[in-house]
Amino acid sequence: MKNKKIKIICTLGPSTLNKKFLKFAKKNNVNLLRLNMSHLSEKNLIKSIKFIKKNCTIPICIDTEGAQIRTKVKKEKFIKSGKILIINDIQKNFHLYPEYISERIKLNDLLDIGFNNLKVKVIKKKGSKIICKVISSGKLENNKGVHVVNRKIKIDYLTQKDLKAIETGKKYKIRNFALSFTNSVKDVLDFNRLLPSQSKIFKIETLNACNDFHKIIKYADNFLIDRGDLSKDVKVENIPIFQRKLFKMKQIG
């Protein structure tokens, strides 16, 4: 398959990080094995890298958490419209990650939580507590994305866990890294400075990235359009239109 134009990126998780699957991946010409830091601890990242290197020659890609707010929930539950939901409650059942983000949430913010239709409005802030009213019923689940609907909110382009993962990647001579939730040219330039000689994939999953794509392509070569997360910023029916527009820009650029 010397002339193969299609590149296959395969995400490894608990059910696929084994010798049998790695053998299957090699047989089926997988080009890159993705380790997703949004669902992987620092300790398990090292274990995963060591296991893959011992049992396979396919290159590894460390995919950062990036600029996304996520839920940290001990007890998942379905919540009906009209109910009160407390972030940073006394029982510490539900908080937001990264930890600093609670300070940046404001009164009247609208939060779209996960992909199960749960939407809430911030009606009060009391100390560290954020008191919300549920305006659309849905399931509160762990490690799901949270989108601030009504305004742009400043989020660091990498988490502390990302920075440690990148150092681990350098230590183990990982050559491929992905930046999740690329938002601007500055994100691209900062990531390039952090990883000057490594191969980088910039994930396009926000409206900001789509709007700035004509600038971003000047400083980056590899892109991945995440249609799931992009659907939080762009209506699902419009995503194919955005895809074609971005592909055309890349070809021209």
C-alpha positions, 0 to 999 in steps of 0.5 A, a space after each residue: 500500500 505504498 500509494 495509500 492516501 488514506 491515513 488511519 488514526 486509531 484511538 486506544 482505550 481499555 478494551 483495545 489496549 492489548 496485544 491482540 488489538 495491536 496485532 490487528 491494527 498493524 495487519 490493517 495498516 493503522 498509521 497512528 495510535 491515539 492516546 486521549 488525555 481526556 480519559 487517561 491519567 498521567 500514570 496510565 499514560 506511561 503504562 500505555 506508552 511502554 506497553 505499545 512500544 513493547 508490543 508494536 511499532 505503530 507510532 503513538 500520538 498523544 492527544 491533549 485535553 485542550 481548552 475544554 470544560 469537563 464535568 467531574 461527577 461521582 454519582 451520575 443521574 438524570 435531572 428533570 427540567 426545573 430542578 436545582 443543580 449545585 456545582 461544587 456542592 457540599 458532598 463534592 458530587 459535582 465540580 468542573 475541571 479545570 478547577 479554576 474554571 468555576 471562578 470564571 463562570 458568571 451569573 446568568 451563564 447558560 451551560 450545555 452539559 454533555 450530549 444528553 440534552 442537559 442545559 442549566 442556567 446559573 442563578 446564584 453564586 455563593 462562595 465556591 458554590 454555583 447554583 443552577 436551574 435546569 432548563 432542559 432535562 438530561 443526564 449528568 455524567 462524568 467527564 463530559 464536555 461543558 459548553 458556555 452558550 451565551 458568551 466566550 469564556 477564557 480557558 487555558 489552551 493546555 491543562 497542567 495534565 497536558 503539560 506533564 503528558 507532553 514532557 512524558 511524551 518527549 521523555 519516551 520520544 513520542 513524535 506525534 501530538 494533537 492539540 484539542 480545541 484549537 481556538 486561535 492562531 496564538 494557540 497554534 504558535 504556542 503549541 509549535 513553540 512547545 513542540 518545535 520538531 514534533 509532528 502536530 495535529 490541530 483539532 478543529 472543533 470550535 467556531 473560533 477555529 473555523 472562523 480563523 482557519 484561513 490564518 491558522 493554515 499558515 502555521 500548521 499542516 495537519 488538521 482533524 475536524 471533530 464533528 461531535 464537539 463542533 456540533 456544540 458551536 455549529 448546527 449539525 446540518 451545517 457541519 458538512 458545509 463547514 467541512 467543505 469550506 475548510 477543505 477548500 481553504 486548505 487546498 488553496 492555502 
